[in-house]
């Protein structure tokens, strides 16, 4: 009688053993290397390195991690508490150098993506140069991103980068280019991003001419350069932002989208002594003071620059683009008004934007100087189908331009035969005195292919009876306009924010 319970216990123990065995299985370690790499990449690099102590299986996973992201705080001690210096402060530069050196030295497979966001490389510049050289010569580096957080100094890009034959993506911030006369790498590069980079015209031309496979090019605030030549047979996407005059010549037969943003009038915030053509050598105190007088530098630059010719040169080079986006704030209209040469009525016939189908403009189209630029673009875009015009963030309500102004300056084929969709995004300019809808009226009366005209206005912070009165007047006027097509839809709607281009 006493044996039964014992047998029962054994039976129960036997029945429960498969479940206990299943609980002991390490399902995480059973994942393939690619899945484990994805998990480790989501962890801080220091924590990912600790996983090598888990088992033999894990010991070989981290040394083959293809993507390494490192910032200034990556190797801080676990007891480090961020204070006024911030979360991205490097507690111990020596430890940072030793830790990265250990990680690179223990690699069992080439690094495919190396992403560093720090300023510690200034501490051991020669050592970091060697790290980059090892990665570039490994035969597996595909993406390199160097984001220098020391904003007072530009990091000189190590020369091995120019010889890397495997890179497909290169992103640099606050760096300096010193491109050798003879390049042996970068032929495979498909994406290039240069932000706050110091480079001469020659440096950029040598580098860009080598990147024959480049499909995406982003240049924001290129210092020192004055005339940029882009000859890119594979380029599809081009984005340029500049705080000072810049002539950009483009030759890109496969270009799909071009974006140009010119932000003038912020010399104290944007300009740097690196913007001088000559920044190397010894200078007197007076010369140094002159180099740091950024407002004077800006005025001098605008006086010696032909802004109209710069803009025409850019437009003539993007005639194959299917989409163009321009962001020209209020300060640009002031510069354009002072030019000695007037905006042409249209581009030279051989430079017309034959491929352009969508045009997005963030500018004050009621400012006469900018209105002439808009007219030039419309007259030079015979196949344009979609037009968007947005009030810029810093709009100051220029005088209203009536439909008669546009009748005088626009004789575009696209207005009559192809333009089918027009959208206006207005902040509060719809309510600033007389509604600024002269261009809307002109397009409705002349665009034979127009199917939809939309006026989207910014939701006002102050709801008054005046707003309702203006909207009613606009709607009444829209209904009275003679239309090129009886099927055109006229829309007037309220939105919370103006989309950014």
C-alpha positions in Angstrom: 0.0 0.0 0.0 2.9 2.3 0.6 4.4 1.7 -2.8 1.6 3.3 -4.8 2.3 6.8 -3.7 6.0 6.3 -4.6 5.1 5.0 -8.0 2.7 7.9 -8.5 5.4 10.4 -7.6 7.8 8.7 -10.1 5.1 8.8 -12.8 4.4 12.4 -12.2 8.1 13.2 -12.2 8.5 11.3 -15.5 5.6 13.1 -17.0 6.9 16.6 -16.0 10.4 16.1 -17.2 9.8 17.0 -20.9 8.3 20.3 -19.8 11.2 20.9 -17.5 13.6 20.1 -20.3 11.8 22.5 -22.6 12.2 25.3 -20.0 15.9 24.7 -19.9 16.3 25.3 -23.7 18.0 28.6 -24.5 15.7 29.7 -27.3 17.6 33.1 -27.7 20.9 31.4 -28.4 19.1 29.1 -30.9 18.5 32.1 -33.2 20.6 32.6 -36.2 23.5 35.1 -36.2 21.6 37.8 -38.2 18.7 37.8 -35.7 21.2 38.1 -32.8 23.1 40.9 -34.5 19.8 42.8 -34.9 19.2 42.4 -31.1 22.7 43.5 -30.2 22.5 46.5 -32.4 19.5 47.8 -30.4 21.6 47.6 -27.2 24.3 50.0 -26.0 27.6 48.8 -27.4 29.0 48.3 -23.9 26.1 46.0 -22.9 26.4 44.1 -26.2 30.0 43.4 -25.5 29.2 41.8 -22.2 27.2 39.1 -23.9 30.4 37.4 -24.9 30.5 36.0 -21.3 27.2 34.2 -21.7 28.4 31.1 -23.6 30.6 29.8 -26.4 27.7 30.5 -28.8 27.6 34.2 -27.7 31.3 34.5 -27.6 31.5 34.6 -31.4 28.4 36.7 -32.0 29.6 40.1 -30.8 33.0 40.0 -32.7 31.0 39.5 -35.9 28.5 42.3 -35.2 28.4 44.2 -38.6 27.2 47.5 -37.2 29.0 49.6 -34.6 27.5 52.8 -33.3 29.6 54.8 -30.9 29.1 58.1 -29.2 30.9 60.1 -26.6 29.2 58.4 -23.6 29.4 54.8 -25.0 32.2 53.7 -22.6 31.3 55.8 -19.6 31.3 53.9 -16.3 28.0 52.4 -15.2 28.0 54.6 -12.1 28.4 57.7 -14.2 25.5 60.2 -13.5 24.9 62.9 -16.1 25.2 66.4 -14.6 25.5 69.8 -16.2 27.9 68.3 -18.8 25.0 66.3 -20.2 24.4 62.7 -21.2 26.7 62.8 -24.2 29.8 63.8 -22.2 32.9 61.5 -22.3 33.8 60.8 -18.7 37.3 59.3 -19.5 38.8 59.8 -23.0 41.6 57.2 -22.2 39.0 54.6 -21.4 37.1 55.5 -24.5 40.2 55.0 -26.7 41.2 51.7 -25.0 37.6 50.3 -25.2 37.3 51.0 -28.9 40.8 49.8 -29.6 39.9 46.5 -27.9 36.6 46.1 -29.9 38.3 46.8 -33.2 41.3 44.5 -32.3 39.0 41.6 -31.4 37.0 41.6 -34.6 36.3 38.2 -36.2 34.6 39.8 -39.3 34.9 43.1 -41.1 32.8 46.0 -39.9 30.1 46.8 -42.4 28.7 50.0 -40.7 30.8 52.3 -38.6 28.9 55.2 -37.0 30.8 57.5 -34.6 29.3 60.6 -33.0 31.9 62.1 -30.7 34.9 64.5 -30.4 37.2 62.1 -28.7 39.1 61.5 -31.9 40.8 64.9 -31.4 42.4 63.5 -28.3 44.3 60.7 -30.1 44.1 61.9 -33.7 46.8 59.5 -35.0 45.3 56.5 -33.2 41.8 57.2 -34.6 43.4 57.6 -38.1 44.7 54.1 -37.7 41.3 52.8 -36.7 39.7 54.3 -39.8 42.6 52.9 -42.0 42.0 49.3 -40.6 38.3 49.6 -41.2 38.7 51.0 -44.8 41.2 48.3 -45.7 39.2 45.4 -44.2 37.3 44.8 -47.5 33.9 44.9 -45.9 33.1 48.5 -44.8 30.0 49.7 -46.6 28.8 52.7 -44.5 30.8 55.3 -42.7 29.4 58.1 -40.6 31.6 60.6 -38.7 29.7 63.2 -36.7 32.1 65.5 -35.0 30.5 67.0 -31.9 33.3 69.5 -31.3 31.7 72.4 -33.1 34.6 74.7 -32.7 36.9 72.6 -34.7 36.6 70.6 -38.0 37.9 67.1 -38.0 40.3 66.4 -40.9 38.9 63.3 -42.7 41.6 60.5 -42.7 43.1 59.9 -46.1 42.3 56.1 -46.2 38.7 57.0 -46.7 39.5 58.3 -50.2 41.1 55.0 -51.0 38.2 52.8 -49.7 36.8 50.8 -52.6 33.8 49.2 -50.7 32.0 52.3 -49.3 28.5 52.8 -50.6 27.5 55.4 -48.0 29.5 58.3 -46.5 28.1 60.9 -44.1 30.2 63.6 -42.6 29.4 66.4 -40.1 31.8 69.2 -39.1 34.7 67.7 -41.0 37.3 69.0 -43.4 38.1 67.5 -46.8 41.6 67.4 -48.1 41.1 65.4 -51.3 44.3 63.9 -52.9 45.0 64.7 -56.5 44.8 61.0 -57.4 41.8 59.1 -55.9 41.8 55.3 -55.9 38.5 54.7 -54.1 34.9 55.9 -53.8 33.8 54.4 -57.1 31.1 52.3 -55.4 29.8 55.3 -53.3 26.0 55.7 -53.8 25.1 58.1 -51.0 27.1 61.1 -49.9 26.0 63.5 -47.2 28.2 66.5 -46.3 27.0 68.8 -43.5 29.0 71.8 -42.2 32.0 70.5 -44.1 35.0 72.6 -45.0 36.1 72.0 -48.6 37.5 74.0 -51.5 36.0 74.0 -55.0 38.8 71.7 -56.2 38.3 69.3 -53.3 34.7 68.9 -54.1 35.1 68.6 -57.8 37.8 65.9 -57.5 35.7 63.9 -55.0 32.3 64.2 -56.8 33.8 63.4 -60.2 35.1 60.1 -58.7 31.7 59.0 -57.4 30.3 57.7 -60.7 27.8 55.4 -58.9 26.4 58.2 -56.6 22.6 58.3 -56.6 22.0 60.6 -53.6 23.9 63.8 -52.7 23.1 66.1 -49.8 25.2 69.2 -49.2 24.3 71.5 -46.3 26.4 74.5 -45.3 29.6 73.8 -47.3 32.2 76.2 -46.1 34.9 77.8 -48.2 33.5 76.5 -51.5 32.2 79.1 -53.9 31.6 77.2 -57.2 30.5 73.6 -57.0 30.6 71.4 -60.1 28.4 68.3 -59.9 29.0 65.8 -62.8 27.1 62.7 -61.7 25.8 60.4 -64.3 23.8 58.2 -61.8 22.5 61.0 -59.5 18.8 60.8 -58.7 18.4 62.9 -55.6 20.1 66.3 -55.0 19.6 68.4 -51.8 21.5 71.7 -51.2 21.2 74.1 -48.3 23.3 77.2 -48.1 23.5 80.2 -45.8 25.5 82.2 -48.3 25.7 82.7 -52.1 26.8 79.5 -53.9 27.1 78.7 -57.6 26.1 75.1 -58.3 26.6 73.7 -61.8 24.9 70.3 -62.3 25.1 67.7 -64.9 22.8 64.8 -63.9 20.8 63.2 -66.7 19.0 60.8 -64.3 18.0 63.4 -61.7 14.6 62.7 -60.2 14.3 65.2 -57.3 16.2 68.5 -56.7 15.9 70.5 -53.5 17.4 74.0 -53.0 17.2 76.0 -49.8 18.9 79.4 -49.4 18.9 80.8 -45.8 20.4 84.3 -45.8 20.5 86.9 -43.1 21.7 84.8 -40.2 25.4 85.6 -40.3 25.9 85.6 -36.5 24.6 82.1 -36.3 25.7 80.5 -39.6 28.9 82.1 -40.7 32.4 80.9 -39.6 36.0 82.0 -40.1 36.2 78.8 -42.3 34.1 80.7 -44.9 37.2 82.7 -45.8 39.0 81.5 -48.9 42.3 81.5 -47.0 42.1 80.4 -43.3 45.6 78.9 -43.0 48.6 80.9 -41.9 49.5 83.6 -39.4 47.4 86.7 -39.1 47.5 89.9 -37.2 45.0 90.8 -34.6 43.2 93.2 -37.0 43.0 90.4 -39.6 41.6 88.0 -37.1 39.0 90.5 -36.0 38.0 90.9 -39.6 37.7 87.2 -40.1 35.3 87.0 -37.2 33.1 89.9 -38.3 30.6 87.6 -39.9 28.0 90.3 -40.7 30.6 92.3 -42.7 31.7 89.0 -44.4 28.1 88.4 -45.5 27.6 91.9 -46.9 30.9 91.6 -48.8 29.9 88.3 -50.2 26.6 89.5 -51.5 28.1 92.5 -53.2 30.5 90.4 -55.3 27.9 87.7 -56.2 25.6 87.6 -59.2 22.6 85.9 -57.5 20.5 85.8 -60.7 23.3 84.1 -62.6 23.8 81.6 -59.8 20.1 80.7 -59.8 19.9 80.4 -63.6 23.1 78.2 -63.6 21.5 75.8 -61.1 18.2 75.7 -63.0 19.9 75.0 -66.3 21.6 72.0 -64.8 18.5 70.2 -63.5 16.4 70.3 -66.7 16.0 66.5 -66.4 14.5 66.6 -62.9 10.9 65.5 -62.4 10.5 67.4 -59.2 11.9 70.6 -57.9 11.5 72.1 -54.4 12.7 75.6 -53.5 12.8 77.2 -50.1 13.5 80.9 -50.2 12.8 82.8 -47.0 12.2 86.5 -46.6 15.9 87.6 -46.5 16.4 86.0 -50.0 13.8 88.4 -51.5 15.8 91.4 -50.2 19.0 90.0 -51.8 17.2 89.4 -55.1 15.7 92.9 -55.1 19.2 94.4 -55.0 20.6 92.5 -58.0 21.8 94.5 -61.0 20.5 92.0 -63.5 16.8 91.3 -63.7 15.3 87.8 -63.5 14.9 86.6 -67.1 11.4 86.0 -68.4 12.3 82.4 -69.0 15.4 80.2 -69.2 17.3 79.8 -72.4 15.4 77.4 -74.7 18.1 74.7 -74.4 17.9 74.9 -70.6 14.1 74.6 -70.2 13.0 72.2 -67.5 11.4 69.7 -69.9 11.3 66.9 -67.3 9.7 68.9 -64.5 6.3 67.6 -63.5 6.0 68.9 -59.9 7.1 72.2 -58.5 7.0 73.1 -54.8 7.8 76.6 -53.7 8.2 77.9 -50.1 8.4 81.6 -50.7 6.4 84.8 -50.7 5.0 84.8 -54.2 3.5 88.3 -53.7 7.0 89.8 -53.4 7.7 91.2 -56.9 11.3 89.9 -57.1 10.3 86.4 -56.2 7.1 86.6 -58.3 9.4 87.2 -61.4 11.4 84.1 -60.4 8.2 82.1 -60.1 7.1 83.4 -63.6 10.5 82.4 -65.0 10.1 78.8 -63.7 6.5 78.5 -65.0 7.5 79.8 -68.4 10.4 77.3 -68.5 8.4 74.2 -67.5 6.2 73.2 -70.4 5.3 69.8 -68.9 4.5 70.9 -65.3 1.4 69.1 -63.9 1.4 69.8 -60.1 2.2 73.2 -58.5 2.4 73.8 -54.7 3.1 77.2 -53.2 3.7 77.7 -49.4 4.0 80.8 -47.3 7.4 80.7 -45.7 7.8 80.7 -41.9 9.1 84.3 -41.9 6.5 85.8 -44.2 6.0 89.6 -43.6 3.0 90.2 -45.9 4.2 91.8 -49.1 1.9 93.9 -51.2 -0.8 92.0 -53.1 -0.1 91.2 -56.8 -3.2 91.2 -58.8 -4.0 88.7 -61.6 -3.0 91.4 -64.1 0.6 91.1 -63.0 0.7 87.4 -63.7 -1.1 88.0 -67.1 1.8 90.2 -68.1 4.6 87.9 -67.0 3.4 84.4 -67.6 2.8 82.9 -71.1 3.7 79.3 -70.3 2.5 76.3 -72.3 2.2 74.3 -69.1 -0.4 76.8 -67.7 -2.6 76.3 -70.8 -2.1 72.6 -71.6 -0.7 70.5 -68.7 -1.1 72.1 -65.2 -3.9 70.0 -63.5 -3.4 70.4 -59.8 -2.6 73.6 -57.8 -2.3 73.9 -54.1 -1.7 77.0 -52.0 -0.7 76.8 -48.4 -1.2 80.1 -46.6 -0.4 80.8 -43.0 -2.3 83.9 -42.1 -1.6 85.9 -45.3 -5.2 85.0 -46.4 -6.5 87.4 -43.7 -3.8 90.1 -43.9 -5.9 92.9 -45.5 -7.0 92.1 -49.1 -6.8 88.3 -49.7 -3.6 87.6 -51.7 -5.1 85.3 -54.3 -4.2 87.1 -57.6 -2.1 84.1 -58.8 -5.0 81.8 -57.9 -7.3 83.8 -60.0 -4.9 83.9 -62.9 -4.4 80.2 -62.9 -8.1 79.4 -62.7 -8.8 81.7 -65.6 -6.0 80.4 -67.8 -5.1 76.8 -66.9 -7.2 74.8 -69.4 -6.2 71.4 -68.0 -6.8 72.4 -64.4 -8.8 69.9 -62.4 -8.4 71.0 -58.8 -7.5 74.3 -57.1 -7.0 74.0 -53.4 -6.3 76.9 -50.9 -5.3 75.6 -47.5 -5.0 78.2 -44.9 -3.4 78.0 -41.5 -5.7 77.7 -38.5 -5.6 81.2 -36.9 -4.9 81.5 -33.2 -7.4 84.3 -32.9 -10.9 83.4 -34.1 -12.7 86.6 -35.0 -15.7 87.6 -37.1 -13.2 89.1 -39.6 -11.9 85.6 -40.5 -15.4 84.4 -41.3 -16.1 87.5 -43.4 -12.9 87.1 -45.4 -13.5 83.4 -46.0 -17.0 84.2 -47.3 -15.7 86.9 -49.6 -13.0 84.6 -51.0 -15.5 81.8 -51.6 -17.8 84.2 -53.4 -15.0 85.5 -55.6 -13.9 82.0 -56.4 -17.4 81.1 -57.7 -17.5 84.2 -59.9 -14.2 83.7 -61.7 -14.5 82.5 -65.3 -13.0 79.0 -65.5 -11.0 77.3 -68.2 -12.7 74.0 -67.5 -16.2 73.4 -66.1 -14.9 70.4 -64.2 -12.4 72.3 -62.1 -12.8 71.8 -58.3 -12.3 74.8 -56.1 -11.5 74.0 -52.5 -11.0 76.2 -49.4 -10.0 74.3 -46.3 -8.5 74.8 -42.9 -5.3 73.0 -41.7 -3.3 73.0 -38.5 0.2 73.4 -39.9 1.9 74.1 -43.2 3.9 71.0 -44.4 7.6 71.4 -44.6 9.5 70.9 -47.9 
